[in-house]
């Protein structure tokens, strides 16, 4: 499957150029490291860009040896779509460093990876661009593709961090071709591993400049991780400790990870948890109603993973 070509997200026209992508109406977009940049890199997603460049391999299955990403992706896609994803054109919005990109490419999908932040540079290093993989730095509300071009639009771990989740879902939906699928997830009100102190830290850390916030979270993990390690894989002891500690740890949820990897995941996800500018919450019913309002069919929407996981099919055109 050939990936759709990039277009100007303002004038919806074709782009030309090797060092600067230009549209006939005059828009100019820089190309750095072979990646077209349709947005600046200093917006609300800048902390995510820093964290994925710092911890670019941490969540890759090929690095950990534990199929955490492939298991989550398979559950969200569903068995049928998982088995036939080979050859499909997939738009992955909020690609990060490529934990799901890697799995999709290994299964034979053609993937267009998009992120608002400079995480695209980490994705490029982990999953180099090719005839079956393209990367762009762009905004979910102004994606550089024509509508209805993709068999699957995938957005995991992202929508709750955007300014308007319902608008985000609608924007993603526009890029699903008739008969194609939107696959997504969202935080719900019963957050995983929530702590009493994390919201207090987040109020401060999200307002620091991105580099300082990263250093602070690394210091916090360095200081508190030994306590979590000492508690070990006991669910109840970890649960008690995380009521006070703001760290995100996985000793009891992903016990297969080595202590070294547990520490790396704590560094990554503690920063992710405490520095995001937006952290919206939605119920399963709210997500289902949003998809119903888009006239989706075959809606699957269940509690799981980081909150609510869902997929829905876009109706085929009449007579198609």
C-alpha positions in Angstrom: 0.0 0.0 0.0 1.4 3.4 -1.1 1.1 6.1 1.6 -0.9 9.2 0.8 1.3 12.2 -0.2 1.6 15.2 2.1 -0.3 18.3 1.3 -0.4 21.9 2.6 -2.7 21.8 5.7 -3.8 25.4 5.0 -4.5 25.4 1.3 -4.8 21.6 0.7 -2.5 21.8 -2.2 0.6 19.7 -3.2 4.0 20.4 -1.8 7.4 20.6 -3.6 11.0 21.0 -2.4 13.7 19.0 -0.7 14.9 21.4 2.0 11.8 23.5 2.2 8.3 22.1 1.4 6.4 24.8 -0.5 2.8 25.1 -1.7 1.7 27.2 -4.8 -0.1 29.6 -2.5 3.1 30.5 -0.7 3.2 28.4 2.5 6.7 27.3 3.4 7.5 24.4 5.7 11.1 23.5 6.7 12.4 20.0 6.3 14.9 18.9 9.0 16.5 15.5 9.2 14.3 14.5 6.3 11.1 15.4 8.3 8.6 18.1 7.1 7.8 20.4 10.0 4.3 21.9 9.8 4.4 23.3 13.4 6.8 25.0 15.7 8.4 22.9 18.5 7.9 25.1 21.5 4.2 24.5 22.2 2.4 22.6 24.9 3.8 19.3 23.7 7.5 20.3 24.1 8.0 18.3 27.3 6.8 15.2 25.4 9.4 15.9 22.7 12.2 16.1 25.2 11.1 12.9 27.1 10.9 10.8 23.9 14.3 12.0 22.7 15.8 11.3 26.2 14.1 7.9 26.6 13.6 7.0 22.9 14.1 3.2 23.3 12.6 2.7 26.7 9.2 1.4 25.6 10.3 -0.5 22.4 9.5 -4.2 22.6 12.7 -4.8 20.7 14.6 -3.1 23.5 12.8 -4.5 26.6 12.3 -8.0 25.3 8.7 -7.8 26.8 5.8 -7.5 24.3 4.1 -4.7 26.2 3.5 -2.5 23.2 2.4 -5.3 20.9 0.0 -6.7 23.5 -1.6 -3.3 24.0 -1.8 -2.6 20.3 -3.3 -6.0 19.5 -6.0 -5.5 22.2 -6.9 -2.1 20.8 -6.9 -3.2 17.1 -8.9 -6.4 17.9 -8.0 -9.8 16.6 -9.4 -9.4 13.1 -7.7 -6.1 12.4 -4.5 -7.3 14.0 -4.3 -10.3 11.7 -5.0 -8.3 8.5 -3.1 -5.1 9.1 -0.4 -6.2 6.7 -0.6 -3.9 3.6 -2.9 -1.4 5.2 -2.2 2.3 5.2 -2.1 3.5 8.9 -2.0 7.0 10.1 -0.4 7.0 13.6 -1.1 10.4 15.3 1.0 11.1 18.4 3.6 8.5 17.3 6.1 9.5 20.1 9.4 7.5 19.8 7.7 4.7 17.8 6.7 2.0 20.3 3.6 1.2 18.1 5.3 2.3 14.9 7.8 -0.5 15.3 5.1 -3.1 15.8 3.0 -2.0 12.9 6.0 -2.0 10.5 7.0 -5.4 11.7 3.5 -6.7 10.8 3.7 -5.2 7.3 1.6 -2.1 7.6 2.5 1.1 5.8 2.7 3.8 8.4 2.5 7.6 8.3 3.8 8.7 11.7 2.8 12.2 13.0 3.6 14.0 16.2 3.2 17.6 17.4 6.6 17.5 19.1 10.2 16.7 18.3 9.5 13.2 19.3 9.5 12.7 15.5 13.3 12.8 15.6 13.3 9.9 18.1 10.9 8.0 15.9 13.1 8.5 12.9 16.1 7.0 14.7 14.1 4.0 16.0 12.1 3.4 12.7 13.9 5.0 9.7 11.7 6.4 6.9 11.2 4.2 3.9 8.7 3.5 1.2 6.4 2.1 3.9 7.1 4.7 6.6 6.9 8.5 6.5 7.2 11.0 9.3 5.8 14.5 9.8 5.7 17.0 12.6 2.2 18.3 12.6 -0.9 19.3 14.6 -3.8 16.9 14.9 -6.1 19.7 14.0 -4.3 20.5 10.8 -3.0 17.2 9.5 -1.1 17.4 6.2 -3.2 14.8 4.4 -6.3 14.8 2.3 -9.4 13.5 4.0 -10.5 9.8 3.9 -7.1 8.4 2.9 -6.2 5.8 5.6 -7.4 2.3 6.3 -6.6 2.8 10.0 -6.1 5.9 12.0 -4.4 5.1 15.3 -4.1 7.4 18.3 -3.0 5.8 21.6 -1.9 7.7 24.7 -2.6 11.1 23.1 -6.2 12.4 23.0 -6.4 13.2 26.7 -3.4 15.5 26.3 -4.9 17.6 23.5 -6.8 20.9 24.1 -10.3 19.5 23.0 -10.7 15.7 23.0 -14.0 15.7 21.0 -12.5 18.0 18.4 -9.4 15.8 18.3 -11.5 12.6 17.7 -13.5 14.4 14.9 -10.3 15.5 13.2 -8.9 11.9 13.3 -12.2 10.6 12.0 -11.9 12.8 8.9 -8.9 10.9 7.8 -10.5 7.4 8.0 -11.5 6.1 4.6 -15.0 4.6 4.2 -14.8 1.1 5.6 -11.7 2.0 7.6 -11.2 2.1 11.3 -10.4 4.6 14.1 -8.5 3.1 17.0 -8.0 5.2 20.1 -7.8 5.3 23.9 -8.4 8.0 26.6 -7.9 8.5 30.3 -11.0 7.9 32.4 -11.9 9.2 35.8 -10.4 6.1 37.6 -6.8 6.9 36.7 -4.2 4.1 36.9 -1.8 4.3 39.8 -3.2 7.7 40.8 -1.5 9.2 43.8 -2.6 11.8 46.3 0.5 14.0 45.8 0.9 13.8 42.0 -1.6 16.6 41.2 0.3 18.9 43.6 3.6 18.2 41.8 2.0 18.6 38.4 0.7 22.1 39.2 4.3 23.2 39.7 6.2 21.1 37.1 3.9 21.8 34.1 4.7 25.5 34.6 8.5 25.1 34.6 10.4 25.3 31.3 10.6 21.9 29.7 14.3 21.3 30.4 14.0 22.2 34.1 11.0 20.0 34.6 12.8 17.1 33.1 15.7 17.5 35.4 13.4 17.8 38.4 11.5 14.6 37.6 14.8 12.8 37.1 15.9 13.9 40.6 12.6 12.8 42.1 12.9 9.3 40.6 16.5 9.0 41.6 15.5 9.8 45.2 12.3 7.8 45.5 12.8 4.8 43.3 14.9 2.9 45.8 11.8 2.9 48.1 9.7 1.4 45.4 12.4 -1.2 44.6 12.6 -2.1 48.3 8.8 -2.7 48.4 9.2 -4.9 45.3 6.4 -6.6 43.4 3.8 -6.6 46.2 0.6 -5.0 44.8 -0.7 -3.8 48.1 2.7 -2.4 49.3 3.2 -0.5 46.1 -0.4 0.7 46.2 0.2 2.1 49.7 3.5 3.8 48.7 2.1 5.3 45.6 -0.6 7.1 47.6 2.3 9.3 48.8 5.0 9.0 46.1 4.3 10.8 42.8 6.3 8.2 40.9 4.8 6.0 38.2 6.2 2.5 38.7 5.4 -0.9 37.2 6.8 -3.5 39.6 3.4 -5.2 40.0 1.8 -4.4 36.6 4.8 -5.3 34.4 6.9 -7.6 36.6 8.8 -9.0 33.7 10.8 -5.8 33.4 14.3 -6.0 35.0 15.1 -3.5 37.7 17.1 -1.5 35.2 14.1 -1.3 32.9 11.8 -0.6 35.8 13.9 2.5 36.6 13.9 3.7 33.0 10.1 3.3 32.8 9.8 5.2 36.1 11.9 8.0 34.6 9.8 8.2 31.4 6.3 7.9 32.8 6.8 10.0 35.9 7.9 12.8 33.7 5.0 12.1 31.3 2.5 12.0 34.3 3.6 15.2 35.9 4.4 17.6 33.1 1.5 17.2 30.6 -0.3 20.5 30.1 -3.7 18.9 29.5 -5.0 15.8 31.3 -8.7 15.4 30.2 -10.9 12.6 31.6 -13.8 10.9 29.8 -16.1 8.0 30.7 -16.6 5.0 28.5 -20.2 6.3 27.8 -18.8 9.7 26.8 -16.4 8.1 24.3 -19.1 5.9 22.9 -21.5 8.8 22.4 -18.8 10.8 20.7 -18.3 8.0 18.2 -22.0 7.5 17.7 -22.3 11.2 16.9 -19.9 10.7 14.1 -22.2 8.0 12.7 -19.6 5.3 13.3 -20.5 1.6 13.2 -19.1 -1.5 14.8 -18.2 0.5 17.9 -16.2 -1.3 20.5 -15.6 0.7 23.6 -14.3 -0.9 26.9 -12.4 -0.1 30.0 -8.8 -1.2 29.7 -5.2 -0.1 29.5 -4.9 3.5 30.6 -8.6 4.1 30.9 -11.0 3.6 27.9 -10.0 1.8 24.7 -12.2 2.1 21.6 -12.3 1.4 17.9 -15.0 2.2 15.3 -15.6 1.6 11.6 -16.5 4.3 9.2 -19.5 3.4 7.1 -18.9 2.5 3.5 -20.3 4.8 0.8 -23.8 3.9 -0.4 -23.5 1.5 -3.4 -19.8 0.9 -2.8 
